[in-house]
Amino acid sequence: MLVLQQNFRNPLGNVVVLLNRAQLKKATSGELLKPETIVKLDSVEGYHVDNFEGLTRHKGNRFLMISDNNDLFVQRSLLMYFEILDN
């Protein structure tokens, strides 16, 4: 399972987007789900990211993420296409 997580550090500051992968397993007593961060996009580190709010699989291990511009002239709609490589 892929989990898209956003972290706005402050309204006018940097944006962090995390993409986590978690393996779903049968629940057993005391077992916790431990997600693994596979991508971290941080605007302070030079990534031009925004409010990503959609994630879908295209085919195989290829995915699309999208953000809209919230109908604001200072923002852009962004589409990101990527592939997750197996280790």
C-alpha positions as CSV (number, residue, x, y, z in Angstrom):
1,M,0.0,0.0,0.0
2,L,1.3,3.5,-0.8
3,V,0.4,6.4,1.5
4,L,0.8,10.0,0.3
5,Q,1.5,12.4,3.2
6,Q,1.8,16.1,3.2
7,N,3.4,18.2,5.9
8,F,3.0,22.0,5.7
9,R,5.5,23.4,8.2
10,N,3.9,26.8,8.0
11,P,1.4,28.5,5.7
12,L,4.0,30.7,3.9
13,G,6.9,28.4,4.3
14,N,8.2,25.1,2.9
15,V,6.2,22.0,2.0
16,V,7.2,18.4,2.6
17,V,5.6,15.6,0.7
18,L,6.3,12.0,1.8
19,L,5.4,8.8,-0.1
20,N,5.4,5.8,2.2
21,R,5.1,2.1,1.5
22,A,3.5,-0.2,4.0
23,Q,3.1,-4.0,3.8
24,L,-0.4,-5.1,4.8
25,K,-0.2,-8.3,6.9
26,K,-2.7,-10.3,8.9
27,A,-3.2,-8.7,12.3
28,T,-1.5,-10.7,15.0
29,S,-1.3,-9.7,18.6
30,G,1.2,-6.9,19.1
31,E,2.2,-6.6,15.4
32,L,2.4,-3.0,14.2
33,L,2.3,-1.7,10.7
34,K,5.6,0.1,10.0
35,P,5.7,2.2,6.9
36,E,8.9,2.9,5.0
37,T,9.5,6.3,3.4
38,I,10.5,5.8,-0.2
39,V,10.3,9.4,-1.4
40,K,10.8,12.7,0.5
41,L,10.2,15.9,-1.5
42,D,11.1,19.0,0.5
43,S,10.8,22.5,-0.9
44,V,13.8,23.6,1.2
45,E,15.9,21.1,-0.6
46,G,15.0,22.5,-4.0
47,Y,12.0,20.4,-4.9
48,H,9.2,22.4,-6.5
49,V,6.3,20.7,-4.7
50,D,2.8,21.8,-3.8
51,N,-0.3,20.4,-2.2
52,F,-0.2,16.9,-3.8
53,E,-3.6,15.3,-3.1
54,G,-4.1,12.5,-5.6
55,L,-2.1,9.3,-6.2
56,T,-3.0,6.5,-8.7
57,R,-1.3,3.6,-10.3
58,H,-0.9,3.8,-14.1
59,K,0.6,0.4,-14.9
60,G,3.1,-1.9,-13.2
61,N,5.1,0.2,-10.8
62,R,4.3,3.5,-12.5
63,F,2.2,6.1,-10.7
64,L,0.8,9.6,-11.1
65,M,0.5,12.2,-8.4
66,I,-1.4,15.4,-8.9
67,S,-1.9,18.8,-7.2
68,D,-4.2,21.5,-8.3
69,N,-3.7,25.3,-8.1
70,N,-6.6,25.9,-5.6
71,D,-7.8,28.5,-8.2
72,L,-4.9,30.8,-7.1
73,F,-2.7,32.6,-9.6
74,V,0.4,32.1,-7.4
75,Q,0.1,28.3,-7.6
76,R,0.4,25.8,-10.4
77,S,-1.3,22.5,-11.1
78,L,1.4,19.9,-11.1
79,L,1.4,16.3,-12.5
80,M,4.2,14.0,-11.5
81,Y,4.8,10.6,-13.2
82,F,7.2,8.2,-11.6
83,E,8.2,4.6,-11.3
84,I,9.1,2.8,-8.0
85,L,11.9,0.4,-8.6
86,D,12.1,-2.8,-6.5
87,N,15.2,-3.3,-4.4
